[in-house]
Amino acid sequence: MKDLLRRVMPSSLKKWVKKQVLHNQPTPTWTYAEDGMCTMHIADFLEDKHFQKAYAAGKATGAWPEGDLHWRVYTALWAARQAWLLQGDFVECGVHLGGLAAAILTDLPWSKSPKRSFYLLDTFAGFPQEHRVVAAEVHRDDYRDDVWKPVQAHFKRYPSAKLIKGAIPQTLSLVNSTKVAYLSIDMNCAEPEVAALEYFWPRLVTGGVVLLDDYAFAESYRRQKDAIDKWAAPLGIPILSLPTGQGLIIRT
């Protein structure tokens, strides 16, 4: 019937019908519109006081000067809460000013688990030259300032945080942990991201969570996504691509 209508209906009538249908549709009421994502889905986590406190702690680091990213932080907090139920340390590769790490350190009861560590790895001075030339182009000129001292000062309030300064993969062996429950990767460059995955995957406990911050955020990060997919495919590792642009892996 649809094919018949297409053949017999004049083009002018088709345009009129399409216009009426489109104009009579209700305008969506966005519940969330930031960080490259708009949705009308329920987003009541935004009103949760516990989430607001954690988000405020992350924002206080100055890590997100270009705009808010509540849903991305919410996803990271969910991943961290799942990992908290397991035995193992937390690791973040790609920290800069530490917004996500500060949110997680505020959200979870670290004082009740004093033997658990959160390792934070970064150069704290931008890309090494060998990585800058192959990093996501939108970030090649970012993170040039040396933020080591202010990050050290800020994270003194979190006893569980272990800062490791230097380039990856050279610094990976400085993570003194054989069991990892949470791994966050955000280096805007394929080579160190894959190196971190290769190193920590055997150390990730069953049920452990890997959060890939830029996995499918935009075409600018395509090289990273392709490299991670290439690493994951022969191991049979499924990666969930999230509407926030993040990627999620659960160790089985």
Backbone torsions as a table, in degrees:
resi	resn	phi	psi	omega
1	MET	NA	-41.5	179.7
2	LYS	-62.1	-42.0	179.1
3	ASP	-63.5	-40.2	178.9
4	LEU	-62.7	-42.9	179.6
5	LEU	-64.0	-38.2	179.2
6	ARG	-62.7	-36.4	-176.2
7	ARG	-75.9	-35.8	-172.8
8	VAL	-96.8	-18.8	-177.2
9	MET	-79.6	126.3	177.5
10	PRO	-59.7	148.5	-177.5
11	SER	-61.4	-34.4	179.1
12	SER	-64.3	-36.7	179.0
13	LEU	-72.0	-37.2	177.1
14	LYS	-58.6	-45.5	-179.0
15	LYS	-62.9	-39.4	-178.8
16	TRP	-65.5	-44.1	-180.0
17	VAL	-63.1	-44.7	-179.0
18	LYS	-61.8	-41.6	180.0
19	LYS	-63.2	-42.9	-179.5
20	GLN	-64.8	-41.2	-179.2
21	VAL	-64.3	-46.0	-177.7
22	LEU	-67.5	-41.2	-176.6
23	HIS	-71.1	-25.1	-178.5
24	ASN	-88.1	-1.6	177.8
25	GLN	-77.2	136.8	178.2
26	PRO	-66.7	142.7	176.7
27	THR	-69.2	128.3	-179.2
28	PRO	-61.5	142.9	172.8
29	THR	-100.2	105.5	-176.2
30	TRP	-71.6	130.5	173.6
31	THR	-91.4	-16.3	-177.4
32	TYR	-156.0	131.0	179.0
33	ALA	-153.3	88.0	176.7
34	GLU	-166.9	165.1	174.5
35	ASP	57.4	37.9	177.1
36	GLY	77.4	16.7	-174.9
37	MET	-141.4	129.2	173.5
38	CYS	-123.1	138.8	178.3
39	THR	-154.2	155.0	172.6
40	MET	-102.5	5.3	-179.7
41	HIS	-68.1	157.4	178.9
42	ILE	-61.7	130.1	-178.8
43	ALA	-131.8	47.2	-174.9
44	ASP	-71.8	-8.4	174.4
45	PHE	-60.7	-23.9	180.0
46	LEU	-62.7	-23.2	-179.2
47	GLU	-96.5	-1.9	-178.6
48	ASP	-73.8	124.3	-175.4
49	LYS	-63.9	-36.6	179.3
50	HIS	-64.9	-44.0	177.0
51	PHE	-64.0	-44.2	-178.8
52	GLN	-59.0	-39.5	179.1
53	LYS	-64.8	-45.4	179.9
54	ALA	-64.9	-42.9	-179.7
55	TYR	-62.9	-42.6	179.7
56	ALA	-61.1	-37.6	178.3
57	ALA	-65.0	-39.7	177.3
58	GLY	-66.5	-44.2	-178.2
59	LYS	-65.3	-30.8	-179.1
60	ALA	-63.6	-17.9	177.8
61	THR	-74.4	-16.7	-176.3
62	GLY	82.7	16.7	-173.8
63	ALA	-74.8	-19.0	-174.2
64	TRP	-123.8	63.3	-175.8
65	PRO	-71.1	-20.0	-174.8
66	GLU	-90.6	-2.2	179.2
67	GLY	147.3	164.0	-177.6
68	ASP	-78.7	158.7	178.8
69	LEU	-146.4	57.5	-174.2
70	HIS	-57.8	-44.8	-174.5
71	TRP	-69.9	-32.6	177.7
72	ARG	-67.1	-40.5	177.1
73	VAL	-68.1	-39.8	177.0
74	TYR	-58.2	-42.1	178.3
75	THR	-63.1	-43.0	178.7
76	ALA	-63.9	-39.4	178.5
77	LEU	-66.6	-39.1	176.5
78	TRP	-61.1	-46.3	-179.5
79	ALA	-61.6	-42.1	-179.2
80	ALA	-66.7	-37.4	179.0
81	ARG	-65.6	-37.2	176.3
82	GLN	-66.1	-43.3	-179.4
83	ALA	-65.8	-29.9	-179.1
84	TRP	-62.5	-25.3	-179.6
85	LEU	-75.7	-8.2	-177.1
86	LEU	-105.7	168.3	172.8
87	GLN	-87.2	126.8	177.2
88	GLY	148.4	160.2	-179.3
89	ASP	-86.6	171.3	177.6
90	PHE	-109.2	145.0	179.3
91	VAL	-137.7	134.7	172.7
92	GLU	-125.8	120.9	178.0
93	CYS	-106.4	110.2	-173.1
94	GLY	101.8	92.2	-169.2
95	VAL	-115.0	-46.1	-171.7
96	HIS	52.4	-114.5	-178.0
97	LEU	-86.5	-9.4	170.9
98	GLY	85.9	33.1	-179.4
99	GLY	-61.0	-52.0	-179.4
100	LEU	-64.1	-42.2	-178.7
101	ALA	-62.5	-42.7	179.7
102	ALA	-63.9	-38.3	178.0
103	ALA	-63.0	-43.7	-179.4
104	ILE	-69.0	-40.5	179.1
105	LEU	-66.1	-26.6	176.6
106	THR	-82.1	-34.2	-172.6
107	ASP	-75.3	-36.1	-172.8
108	LEU	-101.6	154.3	-176.2
109	PRO	-82.5	69.3	-175.2
110	TRP	-62.4	-30.7	-179.2
111	SER	-64.6	-22.7	178.7
112	LYS	-85.7	-5.1	179.4
113	SER	-136.1	65.2	-171.2
114	PRO	-64.7	-18.3	-179.8
115	LYS	-86.1	-7.4	179.9
116	ARG	-88.7	136.7	-177.8
117	SER	-116.6	154.4	174.0
118	PHE	-120.7	102.4	-177.9
119	TYR	-84.6	129.5	-177.2
120	LEU	-120.9	109.2	-173.4
121	LEU	-108.3	129.3	178.0
122	ASP	-167.9	160.8	170.2
123	THR	-76.1	-25.1	-175.0
124	PHE	57.6	23.8	177.7
125	ALA	-152.6	26.3	177.7
126	GLY	88.1	-167.8	-175.7
127	PHE	-76.1	139.4	164.3
128	PRO	-63.1	153.8	-174.4
129	GLN	-56.9	-38.8	-177.7
130	GLU	-67.3	-22.5	177.8
131	HIS	-93.7	-30.4	-177.8
132	ARG	-58.5	-39.7	-174.4
133	VAL	-72.1	-16.8	-179.7
134	VAL	-118.4	3.1	179.9
135	ALA	-71.7	166.8	175.4
136	ALA	-54.4	125.7	-171.3
137	GLU	-56.9	-34.1	-178.1
138	VAL	-65.8	-14.3	-177.0
139	HIS	-116.1	1.2	-172.2
140	ARG	-60.4	-27.8	179.2
141	ASP	-102.6	10.1	179.3
142	ASP	-92.4	167.5	172.1
143	TYR	61.2	27.6	-178.0
144	ARG	-76.6	-24.5	-178.4
145	ASP	-70.1	143.8	176.1
146	ASP	-80.8	110.1	-176.9
147	VAL	-107.3	12.8	-174.1
148	TRP	-56.5	-50.5	-176.5
149	LYS	-65.9	-46.7	177.8
150	PRO	-64.2	-33.8	177.6
151	VAL	-67.9	-42.9	176.0
152	GLN	-56.5	-46.5	-178.4
153	ALA	-63.8	-42.0	-176.9
154	HIS	-67.8	-39.8	-173.2
155	PHE	-87.7	3.6	173.5
156	LYS	-63.2	-23.4	-179.3
157	ARG	-74.7	-9.8	-178.0
158	TYR	-115.0	95.0	-176.8
159	PRO	-58.7	-26.8	-177.6
160	SER	-78.7	-14.2	-177.3
161	ALA	-78.2	129.5	178.0
162	LYS	-119.6	104.7	-177.5
163	LEU	-83.1	131.8	178.1
164	ILE	-125.2	115.5	-174.8
165	LYS	-97.2	129.7	177.8
166	GLY	142.3	173.0	-176.5
167	ALA	-83.7	148.5	172.0
168	ILE	-96.1	133.4	22.1
169	PRO	-94.1	-2.5	-173.5
170	GLN	-58.1	-32.2	-174.3
171	THR	-93.8	-2.5	-174.3
172	LEU	-59.5	-37.8	-177.4
173	SER	-69.8	-9.9	178.5
174	LEU	-79.8	-8.8	175.3
175	VAL	-78.6	108.0	-174.6
176	ASN	-87.7	68.5	-178.4
177	SER	-150.0	136.2	176.0
178	THR	-101.8	-10.1	179.1
179	LYS	-129.8	120.9	-179.9
180	VAL	-119.3	128.6	179.9
181	ALA	-101.8	-25.1	-176.6
182	TYR	-139.3	129.3	178.7
183	LEU	-132.9	119.4	176.6
184	SER	-110.9	133.3	-178.2
185	ILE	-126.7	121.5	-178.5
186	ASP	-153.5	76.2	-177.6
187	MET	-116.9	0.2	175.7
188	ASN	56.5	26.7	-178.1
189	CYS	-156.1	131.7	-172.7
190	ALA	-63.8	-45.5	-171.4
191	GLU	-60.0	-54.5	179.3
192	PRO	-67.9	-28.5	179.1
193	GLU	-66.7	-44.2	178.0
194	VAL	-67.4	-38.6	178.2
195	ALA	-60.2	-40.9	178.9
196	ALA	-66.8	-40.9	177.7
197	LEU	-62.8	-44.7	179.7
198	GLU	-62.0	-39.0	-176.5
199	TYR	-73.5	-45.2	-172.5
200	PHE	-88.6	-18.6	-177.2
201	TRP	-55.9	-45.7	178.4
202	PRO	-65.8	-20.1	-178.6
203	ARG	-93.2	-8.4	-178.0
204	LEU	-77.3	128.3	-178.0
205	VAL	-75.1	160.0	176.5
206	THR	-59.9	129.5	-175.8
207	GLY	90.0	-7.4	179.8
208	GLY	-61.5	153.0	-172.8
209	VAL	-113.1	134.4	172.1
210	VAL	-116.2	126.0	178.3
211	LEU	-114.4	121.2	-179.0
212	LEU	-104.5	108.7	-168.1
213	ASP	-66.7	-41.2	-174.2
214	ASP	-109.1	19.1	-168.9
215	TYR	-49.6	-48.3	-178.3
216	ALA	-137.2	34.6	-174.2
217	PHE	-67.6	-38.5	179.6
218	ALA	-168.2	168.0	179.3
219	GLU	-59.7	-23.6	178.2
220	SER	-58.7	-23.4	-177.4
221	TYR	-106.6	15.7	-176.6
222	ARG	-57.2	-40.3	-177.4
223	ARG	-61.8	-38.8	177.4
224	GLN	-65.6	-47.1	-179.2
225	LYS	-59.4	-46.1	-179.0
226	ASP	-62.1	-40.2	-179.3
227	ALA	-67.2	-40.8	179.5
228	ILE	-69.3	-40.2	176.4
229	ASP	-61.1	-40.1	179.6
230	LYS	-64.5	-37.5	176.9
231	TRP	-67.5	-42.1	-172.8
232	ALA	-74.8	-35.0	-171.2
233	ALA	-55.7	-52.9	-177.8
234	PRO	-68.1	-17.7	177.9
235	LEU	-90.3	-4.4	-179.3
236	GLY	67.1	33.7	-177.2
237	ILE	-95.7	114.7	177.5
238	PRO	-80.1	139.4	178.2
239	ILE	-118.3	124.5	177.9
240	LEU	-86.8	119.2	177.3
241	SER	-87.1	121.2	-174.3
242	LEU	-99.2	153.6	-179.9
243	PRO	-64.6	-14.8	175.2
244	THR	-76.1	-10.5	-174.6
245	GLY	96.3	-9.4	179.3
246	GLN	-79.3	163.1	172.4
247	GLY	-119.0	147.4	-176.1
248	LEU	-130.9	130.5	176.7
249	ILE	-126.2	135.9	172.4
250	ILE	-114.0	124.9	-178.9
251	ARG	-71.9	126.1	178.3
252	THR	-114.3	NA	NA
